[in-house]
Amino acid sequence: MTVNETQRAPSRPALLTFLGGVGTVTGSKFLVESDHARVLVDCGLFQGLADLRRRNWRKLPCDGGDIEAVVVTHAHLDHCGYLPRLVRHGFRGRIVTTEFSARLMEIVLRDSAKLQMEAARHANAHGWSKHHPAQPLYDDSDVDRTLKLLDPVPTGATADIATGTTVTLHSAGHILGSAWARLTLEDGHTLAVSGDLGRPGHPLLRPPEPFSGADVLLMESTYGNRRHEEDAGRAHFASVLTRTLARGGTVVIPAFALDRTEVVLHELAELRRTGRLPAGVPVYVDSPMALAALDVYRDAVLTRAPELRDEVTAAGTAALSPEPFLAARSVQESIDIGEAGGPAVIVSASGMATGGRVLHHLRRLLPDPRNAVVVVGFAAQGTRARDLVDGARALKMFGEYVPVRAQVADVPHFSAHADAGQIIDWLRGAAPPHLTYLVHGEPDAAAALRDRIDHSLGWTAIVPRSGEHVLVR
């Protein structure tokens, strides 16, 4: 065979490996290996059940130094939180994402490292870890090295990310900066990854850019077996709020620091405007991470970011501020909220009540039936928020069980994920992929969406197994 014939030899199909985000809504990691490139799409932490969290300590099937680039669809921890661990294991390539995702990722990763280090110190001080000494998954120095690798690219522009491989990011309408990705591989085949797809009714963000087709699609399935009842959910939220405040109680809202806090504040601002939230009732935001993210959202409003709705940019930062809105940045300010008493509204992280300041508020407020807890998004298996939604009579926090006598309201319409019907609408109109793999969903949700895609669109959809290898062609 001549040199020219060797150069013209066609590339082999790329190999896709499902390293996370399969059978669960956390830990999204998808490895794409072609003849001359190795790219990871999303690099998230596993959360929730202990068996899932232990997977964060497993080594990947390749060295971090062998990965040329990572594409991150958005800044939620379950999509970017493993990056510093990857860097600790030798990754030195590009981390390709959008500008706002890069800004939010710094907030998320620094907070995650802080929690990792605090957990290790606590375990060593109290001897509850089987490891001696206990070590964090990563630390501040790993995050510092990770942030130097961030390489923001504009949405809609095609960027070279690895040998023979390009990516185009399209707005996904999930959180600020979120994108769905379309990769063109060196053999010419295309792979689309939905990331987390937003819902068309998001109060702050424009709907996702339409799906434009690909040979293979990785489609999230978080709400693959559900439908958001927007109007009913909004009415239920307002009703729980007004009835709780009327009886002198406090409403605590566990909310994700990214986007969910902003959406909740937007809703509270509307309730304040219409009088459903009395002017004398304070609204507290007790999460340094959420407050830092809120500053990024405010910058997006002030610069009229194109992914924001016109009415949001027209309203300015007032769209995110139900005055009087009180920020608790320090630990003492957080403690002062409890001493102030009710009625009040407290928005605090984490959204699934797996950690953070919201636990202190829950421990104080759950035993009193005058109070209410409003779960405003998806709660994964193995989290305290899921236990509350499922009717737990007691919740374990800080080594003890706390009785649950407060009202618990599940209001999933606040979720930033598209529901099953909205996913079908997003897919409809595009040329059918050769194969669609349903990821980032619990088993029942993924199976339900698989059947719905089959019946509604006639596409071949598959629920893959963790660790499975498939060809992209």
N, C-alpha and C positions, 0 to 999 in steps of 0.2 A: 504494500500500500504506500502511495506517495505521500509527501508532506501535505500537499494540497488536499488530497482525499481525506487525510486525517483531520484537517481543519474543517472540512465540510461535513464530517460525521455528525449526525443528529444527536442532540443531547437526550439523555435518558429522562423519563418522567421523574418529577420530584417526589420525594417520600415525605408524607405528612404523619407526624406522631402526636397523639393526644396525651400530653403530659399532665393536664389538669383541666378543671372546668367540665368534667364529664361525670354525670351522675350526681352532681352537686352544683351549687351556684357560686362556688368559690374556687380560687386557685387556677384561674384560666392561664394556660400555657400551651401553645401549639408550635411545634418545631417543624420547619420546612427545610429539607435537605435536597439540594440538587447537585449536579456534577461539580460545581465550583463555588457553591455558596451554602451557608448554613444560617438561617434566619429564624428568630423566635418571634411569634406574634403574641403579645401580652405576656406578662411575667408576674402573675399574681400570687398572693398568699392564700393558703387554705385557712378557713375559719370555721367555727362552730364545733362540731363533734370532735372529741379528743382524738379519735382515729384519723380524722382529716388533718388536724393540727400537727400531728406527728409526721405527716408527709412533708411538711416544710423542712424537715431535717434530712430527708433523703437526698442523695446526690442525683443530679440529672444524668441521662445516659451519655452525655458528652461533656467535655471540659468547657468551662465558661470561656476560656481563651480561644476555643474553636468556633465560637459563634461570632459571625461577622457583624450582625446588627439585630436590634430588637425594635419591633414596631409596637407602640403602646396606644391602644384605642382611647383610653381615658384614665383619669387620675384616681379612680377608686382603688382601695387597697387590694381587692381581690383581682385586680388587673395589673397593678404595678408594684405591689408591696414586696415581691421577692427580688426586685432588682438589686438592692444592696448585697444580698446574699450571693447573687450571681457575680457581682463585681468582686466580692471576697474570694470567689472561686476562679478568678482570673479573667473575667470578661473585660475587654477594653475597647469594644467597638462602639458604634453609634447607637443612641437611643432616639429613635425617630418618633415624633409626636407633634401635636399642634402647640401653638404658643401658649394658650391658656392652660392646656393640660400640663405643660412644663412648669408653669408657675404654681399650679395647684399640687403637682407631684412633690415639689420641694416641701410644702406644708405637710403633706401626708407622710412622706418618708421620714422627715425629722421627728414627727410625732410618734411614728411607729418605732423608730430606734429608741426614743425615750422610754416608751412602754416596755420594749424588749429589755433594756438595761435595768429598769426599775424592777421588773419581774425577776430577773436574775439576782439582783441584790436582795430582794425580799426572800427568795428561795434560800439563798445562802445564810441569811440572818436567822431564818426560822426552821431550816433543815427539812423542808418539805419536798425537795427534788432528789431523785435517785442519782443525779449527777453531782460529783464533788470535785471542783466547785461547779455550780450551774453557770452556764454561759448564755449570753444573748445570741439570738439568731444573727444579728448584726448590730453595729454600734454607729456612733456619730461619724467616725472616720470613714466607714464604708459608705455612708450617705454622702459625705463630702466628695468622695471619688466618683460616686454615681452621678451627682449633679453636673460634674464637669463633662460628662458624656452626652448630656441632653442636646439634641439637635432639632429644634423646632422647624417645621416646614409648613407652608401655607396650605389650607384646604383647597382642593381642586387642582393643585399643581402636581405634576409627576416628578418624583425624586428618585435618583439612583441610590440604592441602599446597600447593595452587595453585588458581587460579580454576576452580571447578566440579569439582575433582578431590580425591578422598579416598584414603587408603591405610589398610589394616589389615595389621599385621605378625603373623605366626604363627611359633612356634618351629620351627626347621628341624633341630635336633639335630646340627648339623655341627661348630661350635665354640661356645664360650660366647658368648651374645648373638646367634647366627645366627638369621635369620628368612627365611621366604618371604613375599613381598608380594602383596597383592591390591589393585589399583587400580580404583576406580570413576571413569570418565571423565565429562566433562560431558554427553555424549550418552546416558549410562546404561550403555554397554557396559563390560565388566570385562576386565582384563588381569591375569593371575597370572604372577609371576616366581619360579621355584623358588630362585634363588640357588644355593648349593651345598647339596644335600640330604644330611643325615646318614644313617648306617646304623642300623637298629634295635638292633644289638649294641654300640653305642658304650659303653665301660665306665664313662663318667662322666655322660653326658647321657641324658635321656629320649628316646624315639623322636620323630621329627618329628610335629607336629600334622597330622592327615589333610588331604589336598587336598579342598577344598570346592567346586571347580568354578569356571569362568570362561569367558567367550566365547573368549578367546585365552590360550594358555599358552606361556611360554618355559621349557623344561625342560632342565636341565643334562644332559650326556651323557658326563662324564669317564670313567666305567666302563661305558659303554653296551654294550661287547662283552666284559665280564668278570664273573666270579663270585668273591666273597670266600670263601675256604676258612678259616673262622674257627679251627676246632680244629686243622687241619693247619698253619696259619700260626703259631699260638701254639706248637705243638710244635716247629716248625722254628726259630723264634726261640730257644727255650730250648736246643735242641740245639746251635745255632751258638755260643751264649753259653758253655755249659758246656765244649764241646770246645776252644774258643779259650782260655779261661781255664786249662784243664787243661794245655795245652802252653806256658803262660807268656806267652800273647799278650794283646794289648789289643783290645777291641771298640770301634770308633768308629761312632756312630750319627748320621748327618746327619739332623736333625729340625727341622721347622718350629717357630719360636719360639711360635706360637699353637696350642694344643691338642695338636699331635703330641708335644711335649716332655712335656706333662702325661700323655698316654696312655701313653707309653713309661715314664715314672716309675711310673705305676700298675702296669704289667706287671712292672717290675723289683721293686717292693715286694712283689708276690705271689710272685715267684721267690725273693726274700730270705726271705719268711715260710716257704716250703716247703723251703728249704735248697738249691735249685738254684743260687742265687747265694750263694757262701760269704760269711760275715760279714766276713772279712778283706779282701775285694776292694772297693776304693773305687769309688763311682759319682760321676763329675764331671759337673756341668752347666756348660758353658763357653759362655755366651751371655748378655750383659747384657740383651738384649731378651727372651729366654726367661725369665730370672729375674724381670724386671719383670712379664711376663704371668702367671708363676706366682703372684705376689702377688695379682693380680686373681682368679685361680681360687681361691686360698685364701680371699679375702674372700667369694667366692660360696659356698664350703663353710660358712664361719662364719655367714653370714646365711641359710643354708639356701635358696638360690635355687631356685625351683620347677622350673627346667629341669634340675637335677641329679637323679640317681637317689637314691632313699631310702638305699640302702646306702652311698653315697658321703658323704652328709651325716652319716649315723650314725657312720661311721668317722672323720670329721673330717679334719684336714690330714694325718693319717698315711696316708691313701689316696694321697697324692702324694709320699711321702718314703721311698725305700728306704735307710734308714740303714745305714752312714754315707754320707750324701749331701752332697757337697762342692760349694760354689758358687764358681765362678771369675768374679769380677766385673772385676778389673783385668787389664791386659795382663800384668803380672808373674805373677799367679796362673795365667793361661793358660800362660805359659812354664814355670812350675813343674810343671805336669802332665806335660809332656814329659820333664822331668828326673827325675821320680819313677819313670818306667818302669812296666812291667806286672808282673803282670796287673792290668787295670783295665777299666772301662767308661766311655767318654766320650760324652756326649750334647751335640751342638753344632750350631749353625746355620751356614749355611742348609740347609734340607731338601733342596734340589736341588743343593747344593754349587756354587752360582753365585757365592758370596762368603762373607764372614764368617770366623770363627775356625776353622771346621771344615777349611778349606783347609790351614792350617798343620799340623793333626793328620794329614790325609791325606798331605801331602807327606812327613811323617816316618814314617808307619806303612805306607803302601802297598807299599814295596819288601820288606817282611819277611813271609815266608809264615806265620809264627806268628800274625799278626794277622788280623782280619776287619773288613770294612765291611758294615754291615747297612742297606740302603735300606728305609725303613719306610713309604713312601707313594708316591703317583704322581710320576713323574719325567718332565717334559715334554721334548719333542724339543729338542736343542740345549743341554742341560744336562749337567754332569759326572756327575750321578747317573744320568742315562739312559745315558751312555756306559759307565759301570761295569756297569749291568744288562745292557747289550747286549754285554758281553764285551771291552771295550777292554783292550789290552795295555799301554797307557801313557796317562797323563792329563796334559794341559798345564796347568800352574799357575805363576804368577809368572815367565812367560817361558821356562819350560823344561819338558821332558817328564819325568814321573816314572813309572818302571816299576810295573806293577800285578802284584804277586806275592801279595798278601794275598788271603784268601778273600773273595768278594763274594756276599752273600746278599740276594735280593729277597724282602721279606716284606710284600706289599701289604695284608695283612689289617689292618694298623694304619691304613690310610687312613680318613679321616673322611667319605668319600663313599659314598653308597649304590651298590651294584652294579646290574647290569641287572635282575635279578629283583626286587630291593628297590624299584627305581623303579616297576616294573609294579605291585607290591603297593600302593605309595603312591597310584598313580593309580586303581587298580581301585575301583569303588564310586561314584566321582564321575560326574556327568553329563558326557558327552564335550564338550570344547571344540569350537568351530567349527573351529579350527585349532590344532595344537601345533607349535611351532618348536623344534628341537633345537639348543641352543647350548652353549658352554663344553665343547667336546670336540674331539678330533682327528678327522679325516674318517672313518676306519674305525669308530671308536666311535660317532659320531653316526649313520652309515648303518646300523650294526647295530641300534641302539636304534630307529631309524625303522621298520625291518622288524619288529622285535619288537612294537612298539606296534601296528602294523598287524595282525599275525597274532594277537596276544593280546587286544587290546581292540577292534579294528576302527575305531580312530580315524585321522583324517587327520593324519599327521605329516610335517613338511618340514624339510630341512636348508637354512637360508637361506645366502645369499652375503654376504660382507662388503660393507657399504655399501648393501645392498638396502633399499628402502622398501616397506612393506605397510600396508594399512588394518586397523584394529582394529574388527571388527564381527561 
